[in-house]
Amino acid sequence: MKGFVKGLVTLLLISFAFFLGFHLGKEKVKDKIPKFQDDLDRPA
């Protein structure tokens, strides 16, 4: 039973780290994309 709980916690930590890295990676990609909406808001 103790080994099962330890494995479950390990799996939970690994999946949390994966999703955290995935989220931060998406934020970095979004920052590289220029913001076209800001250009449209400015009056010509």
Sequence and secondary structure as in RCSB ss.txt:
>XXXX:A:sequence
MKGFVKGLVTLLLISFAFFLGFHLGKEKVKDKIPKFQDDLDRPA
>XXXX:A:secstr
 HHHHHHHHHHHHHHHHHHHHHHHHHHHHHHHS  HHHHHHS  
